[in-house]
Amino acid sequence: MKEIIILVDKEGKMTLRTSGFTGEACLESTQHLEQILGLQDAEKELTSEYFIQPQAERQPIRQVGN
């Protein structure tokens, strides 16, 4: 399941966390929220999920001919 979590600490500092995204999809998915919340210049901490390459959708191979 893909999730975007917004955490707010006691001082009002906001942090975005993602779960279930691989590769750059996590950055792409939070881009709009970062702009709305004014976090686009915030420091980013990449998780291990970021370094997982997304699997390309595989299409079945169809043999043609004999």
TADA-V891955 format. One record per residue. N is the residue number from 0. PSI is psi in degrees with one decimal (NA if undefined). OMEGA is omega in whole degrees, -180 to 180 (none if undefined). NEAR is the number of other ideal C-beta (glycine too) atoms within 10 Angstrom. Layout:
{{N/PSI/OMEGA/NEAR} {N/PSI/OMEGA/NEAR}}
//
This chain:
{{0/135.0/178/4} {1/133.6/-179/11} {2/145.9/168/10} {3/122.6/-176/14} {4/130.5/177/9} {5/117.5/179/12} {6/137.7/177/9} {7/120.8/-180/9} {8/-179.1/-175/8} {9/-27.9/180/5} {10/-2.7/179/5} {11/5.3/178/6} {12/129.4/-179/10} {13/142.8/176/14} {14/134.8/174/13} {15/135.7/175/17} {16/143.9/177/13} {17/156.2/177/17} {18/137.0/177/12} {19/-1.9/178/12} {20/146.6/176/20} {21/153.8/179/15} {22/-147.6/-176/14} {23/-4.6/-179/10} {24/-31.0/180/16} {25/-41.9/179/22} {26/-41.1/180/14} {27/-37.4/-176/10} {28/-26.1/-178/16} {29/-4.7/-175/20} {30/-47.4/-179/11} {31/-43.0/178/10} {32/-40.2/178/14} {33/-41.8/179/16} {34/-45.9/-179/10} {35/-41.2/-176/9} {36/-1.9/-180/13} {37/30.8/-177/9} {38/8.8/-174/17} {39/-25.0/179/12} {40/6.7/-178/6} {41/154.4/177/13} {42/140.9/180/6} {43/134.0/176/11} {44/113.6/-176/8} {45/136.2/179/9} {46/173.3/179/12} {47/-28.3/179/7} {48/-29.1/180/14} {49/-34.5/-174/16} {50/1.4/176/9} {51/125.9/179/12} {52/129.9/179/7} {53/142.3/179/10} {54/129.3/176/8} {55/144.8/178/6} {56/126.9/-178/5} {57/134.3/177/6} {58/138.5/179/6} {59/142.3/178/4} {60/129.2/-179/5} {61/123.8/178/5} {62/136.4/178/5} {63/137.7/178/4} {64/-147.9/-173/3} {65/NA/none/3}}
//
